[in-house]
Amino acid sequence: MVPFAGYAMPVQYPAGIMAEHLHCRAGAALFDVSHMGQGELSCAAGLEQAAAALERLTPADVLGLRPGRQRYALLTGEEGGILDDFMVTNLAGSANGDRLFLVVNASRKAHDFERIGAALPPGVRLRRREDRALLALQGPGAAGALATLAPEAAPAVAELPFMGVTELRLGRVEAIVSRSGYTGEDGFEISVPGEQAEGFARDLLALPGVLPAGLGARDSLRLEAGLCLYGSDIDETTSPVEAALVWSIGKRRRTAWDFPGAERVRAELAEGPRRLRVGIRPEGRQPARAHTPVQAAPGGATIGATIGEVTSGGFGPSAGGPVAMGYVARAQAADGTPLALSVRGRSLPAAVAPLPFVPHRYHRARA
């Protein structure tokens, strides 16, 4: 157990990080992510007003988000940096009322909710759901595990596509279930009442093929999947363009340019950013950790010059070797570009690599 964002969090369980990581790729792993911030936006005059209010803070297309769908979004600052990344869900038509459901990062939730609350017009309400816990059941066995636990909900769970969301009863618990996660695998994030979370987790862990997993496996899984960690790969200094997250900016928003930081984003899209987030594959078995300097290597334009920095790195159990992400100068960001990593006084060869390192296996809806 280690301190993280004001919480005591498990780095690993007795099986160990490697076993937990590989089990998530092969079976079903349960992560407790209740430290994440959950909240709801609502408006008596209609959910459209709540969506429009949220769009004042993000370049995502919230107004175009359909009921029962979830979207990855960024909170941007006036200078174009990323203040946080978050998930937003349209729960219109719910038996519990029309609302937008938000999940934000633990280390930023106080800041995020204060910023959102301060930007809301009269009539739009933000409710922080500190009474709810959040569990992530990830891996190819996740859907089968939920079906075993709650057979009556099995059809709804099976039909739910990637980034689809529904409210249903799972055994004894009323839950908000999204088919999403932070591992690159099929899986679910399940919001439940806090007082029922432990019992629900124990029910899941009692099922064959479900094992607990901690922060260590969560980090190695998301790194192999090429997913950003706020505070490491993205922060207030990085723009959506530099971070290769332009896809999170709604097409409609790129015509109005009415979100915080739009001027910088627009300029970088037109002229190209100074640097770009890329995947990095070190040669050999030595991992390159965060803050490792990245230098141009033989074959590059400026041999030996520092051109960037690793932001996340470690050993990829499924990738079979060390993997990393970081920022490099735009001229050296093409796949296959040779690099040199300065690790403990040694120069280790590496190359820019396409992301993700391990293919995503999200559950797509059938045509």
Residue, then its C-alpha position, 0 to 999 in steps of 0.5 A: m500500500v502506498p499514498f496516492a492523491g490523499y488515498a492509500m492505494p494498493v501497488q500490488y496484491p500477493a500475486g505480484i504486478m507481472a501476474e496481475h498484468l498478464h491475468c488482465r490480458a487473459g482473464a478478468a482483473l478487478f481494480d479499485v479506482s474509487h479515488m477518482g472523482q465522480g460528479e453529475l451535471s443537471c438542469a431543470a430546463g434541459l440537459e442541453q444547457a448543462a452540455a453547453a455549460l461544460e463546453r465552455l471548459t472543454p474542446a469536446d463535443v458534449l452537445g453531440l454526445r448521444p444518450g447512453r454514450q461516453r466520451y473522453a474529453l480534456l479540460t483546457g486552460e486559457e494558454g492551451g495546456i491540459l488541466d485534466d482529462f476526464m470522461v463524460t457520459n450522457l444519462a438522458g432518459s435515465a430513471n434516476g433523472d437526466r444528467l451528465f455523469l463525469v469521472v475526473n482524476a483523483s489528484r485534480k478532482a478538487h480543482d476540476f469541480e471548482r472550475i466547473g462549478a464556477a463556470l455554470p450559469p444559473g439553473v445548471r447544478l453540479r453534484r459531487r458524488e463522493d457517496r459513490a465508489l468506482l470499480a474497474l473489471q478489465g480483461p476478456g473475461a470481464a463480460g462473462a464474470l458480470a453475466t455470472l454474477a447477474p444473469e438477469a443483466a447478462p443480455a444488457v451487458a453483452e450488448l453494450p458497445f465500447m464507450g456505451v453506458t447503462e444503468l442496471r442492477l448487478g446482483r444486489v447493487e444498482a450500478i452505472v456501467s460503462r464499457s470502458g477502461y484504462t488497460g486497452e482490454d475489453g472491460f467495464e467501469i462500474s460506479v456503485p454506492g459506496e456502502q455497497a462497494e466492498g460487498f460487490a467487490r468480494d462477490l466479483l472476486a469470488l468468481p472463477g477467473v477474477l483476480p484483484a490488481g493494483l496500481g502497478a499493473r494498471d500502470s503497465l497495462r495503460l502504458e502498453a495501450g499508449l494511454c496518457l497518465y495525467g501529471s506524467d504524459i500530459d499536464e498544464t504545459t502540454s497542448p492537445v496537439e502536442a499530446a496527440l489528442v487532437w481526436s478528442i476535439g470535436k469537429r464542430r469545435r474546430t470551426a467555432w474555436d470557442f474553447p479555452g486555449a483555442e488560439r494555441v491549438r489552432a496555431e499548432l494545427a496550422e503550423g505544427p507543434r514544437r514537440l510531439r508525444v510518441g512511443i519509444r522502444p528501447e533496445g535490450r532489456q533496460p527500461a527507461r523511466a520518466h525524465t530520462p533525456v532523449q537524444a538524437a542518435p546516428g541517422g538523426a539530423t543533430i547527433g547527440a542533441t537533447i530533443g526530448e524526455v521520457t514521460s512514462g516508461g517501464f517493462g511491458p510484460s505483454a510487449g516482451g520488453p521495455v516500452a516508453m512514451g515521451y515527447v520529442a522534437r517534431a522533426q524526430a517524431a516519425d516512426g522508426t526514427p533512431l534515438a539515444l536514451s541517457v540512462r545512468g550515464r549510459s547511452l542506450p539505443a532506442a527508436v520511435a515506435p507506433l502506439p499502442f505497443v499492444p493492440h487494443r481489444y475494445h468491444r466494438a458493436r457489430a455492424 
